[in-house]
Amino acid sequence: MSKALPDELLARFSEFVAARMALDFPQPRWGDLERMARSASAELGYADPEALIASLISSPLTIERMEILASNLTVGETYFWREPQIFDALEGRILPELIASRGTGDRRLRIWCAGCSTGEEAYSLAIALRRALPAIGEWNISILATDINPRMLDKAKAALYGDWSFRNAPTWLAEEFFLAKKNGRREILPEIRKMVSFEYLNLAEDIYPSSLNDTNAMDIVFCRNVLMYFTPERARYIVGGLRRALVDDGWMIVSACECSQILFSEFSAVQFPGGTGYRKAQAAPSEMPGPEASPTPAAHTPAKAVKQQTAPRPRVAVRREATPPTIRELADAGRLSEALALCEAAIAGDRLDPRLHILRAAILQELNREDEAIASLKRSIYLDPKSVSAHFTLGNLALRSGDAKTAMRCFKNALELLTPCLDDEVLPESEGLTAGRIREIIKATMRIEGSLLEAV
């Protein structure tokens, strides 16, 4: 039997995991942490977990290492229609209310499945939305699914599932929304599959809400069986960021075991049969979210400093003298038509400011007017060819539209522009993201998109 790791080493590893991934492994769970360290060390090619931990603590955490650690440190347990009472509430109340409120205005719905694992929950949301909205073709629908683990995202994008993913799911789900494949596996229908965009995002490190990762102006945020993994401090921080990602009266849904009066004190709790949902109260004008309201990444933070993080780092603002913060506030609150009108008025006064065109593209993207958003980003790049944010965002939009060739070109341009930048340098129009973080996100995106990697 392998020799147990010293408590001092496990304490250091626990602090490292808390600081870099915000995952919570207090002393009672050090046995789990040691088992996971042994598994990860074998996968990463280290002779023993002591060597792995020493290497991790003394060097940057790369995307490849993050992938393997995430797959070993988190369970990723999920299946279709999990906690059916939540989907009953979704179909019976939440979606009908949202649909009715948008029936005469902007016909748009935006949903974020945070910590989507292998995709069962994100596709369940798409199925629920399709059942609740027969005339779905008349609406602008956006379902964003994110996860820290590229391996899980690979499986989610493949959309192939075995019987275990359908345990406890209603029989109609597999019969109506899946195609039978070989070896007893099922593939989700193409029209459901294309409703969901899967993207890499680390809730512990990345900034949200942000137009760069399309995480703002959400109507519903599903974040179930995710918060339980984080340290209490980081869980509160994450909930604050997710709340800001919601429009006024937007919904946040967590698992039954994660409900907390303390953690969700700034929400209104809504009781459903067998569950609880949380609704963001409408903000007064003086309380509307501003550009400074963005979570501070945990990356590159010493473990002992994690508990001292209380104030978020300000975003890098979009040229405040030319672009009033009101535009961003309106967009974050879901008042996209008003935000777009103000932004276009600002552009009329200064057509040569590339930052205004980036902001316009962000609003158009939230309106699902992607062709116009792409044109606006191209205009920004014409005015400022060295804008990393414009190349990065254009690459993401191209990827979502299925244009892998353009996406690859944009990502390569962004990486080239990032070459002289220090990892901790905050770039213009990056909403607080550092050069190192953008570099990691691009590489992770390329890793997930196998076709893109083949083109390198």
Order of alpha helices (4+ residues) and beta strands (2+ residues): alpha-alpha-alpha-alpha-alpha-alpha-beta-alpha-beta-alpha-beta-alpha-beta-beta-alpha-beta-beta-alpha-beta-beta-beta-alpha-alpha-alpha-alpha-alpha-alpha-alpha-alpha
